[in-house]
Amino acid sequence: IIYLSRFYRLHDDAAMPAAAGPIGGDLGYLKYAIFQGDNRTYSVTFAVRVGDDEMRMALLDPATFDLAARALPATAAWVAADVAHAITPVHAMAGLLNRRIRYVDGDGAPLVLGFHAVGDAHTCTNPLYGRGCSLAMVQALLLRAALADHPDDLIARAQAFEAASRREIEPWYKASVTQDHLARRQAAREAAALEAAEDDAAHEAPAADENPDAFMRAVMREGLLPAVRTDATVFRAFLRAFNLLEAPDALLQDADVIGRVLAVYQDRENRPAEPVLGPPRDEMLLRLAPASA
């Protein structure tokens, strides 16, 4: 994905728009979030797929960006003219990646004595998953422990630190790689389906049980997310995993949690419809066309 952000400041006489918690959502073609800062400032942030040049180019224009923010119920109040004013153009952040750098050789010997990397300089994960700062803090504690245990032995210190990083940090790197891989596969499927539809070719989406990726996404959307809002056990397990207090696969290995999530998923037809987060892509592009033309 590519991030597109614009920063705003509240008017002196304006109150912060009401928010019951973090503001964010995913329309499929567009992700959105509000990130609050200090001094009465905040950003409205969108994320579009790398290959969606049409949406990306539209949102790079500040006037069009504001139109898109006003089109979403969750962000409209934050860009209202009587609430705030923009203080930056639209900033883009691309090139998101997962990367790890080895600081020991194949035999475990440190490549540089007395040098230890922490955070993104050691292991970088896609910022979409919100783990970068947490992983850096965990790794800082691992380094503190290695320094305390091996104050004078540089080789033992490096080996202890790298072993701890492999145990505590690397699983999250691998989880990010896997999540990105699944997202790319899904994006490729949707692009192929769209191309087939545009060519008037007969296209029928495979049933969820014929597409494991689609089934897992459906369980996440129709099972896990509703369960997080209604089941305290699922809520606690989700937050423990999200905040790195459990291994990345711990949630999927907890039979009780999975059973609760699947029960919610099986009852999906009996729940009220989820609120509409925003217009579909075609409608959004039509709304943005006057400003971007």
ChimeraX attribute file (.defattr): number of C-alpha atoms within 10 A of each C-alpha:
attribute: neighborCount
match mode: 1-to-1
recipient: residues
	/A:1	22
	/A:2	18
	/A:3	21
	/A:4	21
	/A:5	25
	/A:6	20
	/A:7	22
	/A:8	21
	/A:9	22
	/A:10	22
	/A:11	15
	/A:12	9
	/A:13	8
	/A:14	12
	/A:15	11
	/A:16	14
	/A:17	13
	/A:18	8
	/A:19	8
	/A:20	5
	/A:21	6
	/A:22	10
	/A:23	14
	/A:24	16
	/A:25	16
	/A:26	13
	/A:27	13
	/A:28	11
	/A:29	13
	/A:30	18
	/A:31	16
	/A:32	23
	/A:33	18
	/A:34	19
	/A:35	15
	/A:36	15
	/A:37	12
	/A:38	7
	/A:39	8
	/A:40	15
	/A:41	18
	/A:42	21
	/A:43	21
	/A:44	23
	/A:45	22
	/A:46	25
	/A:47	23
	/A:48	20
	/A:49	17
	/A:50	14
	/A:51	13
	/A:52	14
	/A:53	11
	/A:54	10
	/A:55	19
	/A:56	21
	/A:57	12
	/A:58	19
	/A:59	26
	/A:60	18
	/A:61	15
	/A:62	19
	/A:63	15
	/A:64	21
	/A:65	26
	/A:66	22
	/A:67	20
	/A:68	22
	/A:69	22
	/A:70	17
	/A:71	17
	/A:72	17
	/A:73	14
	/A:74	18
	/A:75	22
	/A:76	15
	/A:77	17
	/A:78	25
	/A:79	23
	/A:80	15
	/A:81	11
	/A:82	12
	/A:83	18
	/A:84	23
	/A:85	16
	/A:86	18
	/A:87	13
	/A:88	13
	/A:89	15
	/A:90	20
	/A:91	13
	/A:92	16
	/A:93	11
	/A:94	11
	/A:95	10
	/A:96	14
	/A:97	14
	/A:98	16
	/A:99	15
	/A:100	15
	/A:101	11
	/A:102	13
	/A:103	19
	/A:104	16
	/A:105	9
	/A:106	8
	/A:107	6
	/A:108	15
	/A:109	14
	/A:110	21
	/A:111	13
	/A:112	12
	/A:113	14
	/A:114	12
	/A:115	10
	/A:116	15
	/A:117	17
	/A:118	18
	/A:119	19
	/A:120	16
	/A:121	12
	/A:122	18
	/A:123	22
	/A:124	24
	/A:125	24
	/A:126	19
	/A:127	13
	/A:128	15
	/A:129	13
	/A:130	12
	/A:131	18
	/A:132	17
	/A:133	12
	/A:134	14
	/A:135	25
	/A:136	20
	/A:137	13
	/A:138	16
	/A:139	23
	/A:140	16
	/A:141	14
	/A:142	21
	/A:143	22
	/A:144	12
	/A:145	16
	/A:146	20
	/A:147	18
	/A:148	11
	/A:149	13
	/A:150	16
	/A:151	11
	/A:152	11
	/A:153	12
	/A:154	17
	/A:155	18
	/A:156	17
	/A:157	23
	/A:158	26
	/A:159	17
	/A:160	20
	/A:161	24
	/A:162	25
	/A:163	15
	/A:164	17
	/A:165	20
	/A:166	13
	/A:167	12
	/A:168	18
	/A:169	23
	/A:170	18
	/A:171	15
	/A:172	23
	/A:173	22
	/A:174	16
	/A:175	16
	/A:176	22
	/A:177	17
	/A:178	12
	/A:179	14
	/A:180	18
	/A:181	12
	/A:182	15
	/A:183	14
	/A:184	14
	/A:185	13
	/A:186	15
	/A:187	17
	/A:188	13
	/A:189	13
	/A:190	13
	/A:191	14
	/A:192	13
	/A:193	17
	/A:194	14
	/A:195	13
	/A:196	14
	/A:197	13
	/A:198	9
	/A:199	9
	/A:200	9
	/A:201	11
	/A:202	8
	/A:203	12
	/A:204	9
	/A:205	10
	/A:206	9
	/A:207	10
	/A:208	13
	/A:209	10
	/A:210	10
	/A:211	11
	/A:212	11
	/A:213	15
	/A:214	16
	/A:215	14
	/A:216	14
	/A:217	15
	/A:218	14
	/A:219	19
	/A:220	16
	/A:221	13
	/A:222	21
	/A:223	22
	/A:224	25
	/A:225	17
	/A:226	20
	/A:227	23
	/A:228	17
	/A:229	10
	/A:230	12
	/A:231	15
	/A:232	11
	/A:233	13
	/A:234	24
	/A:235	17
	/A:236	13
	/A:237	17
	/A:238	20
	/A:239	13
	/A:240	16
	/A:241	15
	/A:242	17
	/A:243	14
	/A:244	17
	/A:245	11
	/A:246	15
	/A:247	17
	/A:248	19
	/A:249	12
	/A:250	15
	/A:251	18
	/A:252	10
	/A:253	10
	/A:254	12
	/A:255	11
	/A:256	12
	/A:257	22
	/A:258	16
	/A:259	12
	/A:260	17
	/A:261	22
	/A:262	17
	/A:263	14
	/A:264	22
	/A:265	21
	/A:266	13
	/A:267	11
	/A:268	15
	/A:269	10
	/A:270	8
	/A:271	11
	/A:272	7
	/A:273	8
	/A:274	8
	/A:275	7
	/A:276	10
	/A:277	16
	/A:278	19
	/A:279	15
	/A:280	13
	/A:281	14
	/A:282	8
	/A:283	11
	/A:284	16
	/A:285	18
	/A:286	10
	/A:287	16
	/A:288	20
	/A:289	13
	/A:290	10
	/A:291	15
	/A:292	16
	/A:293	7
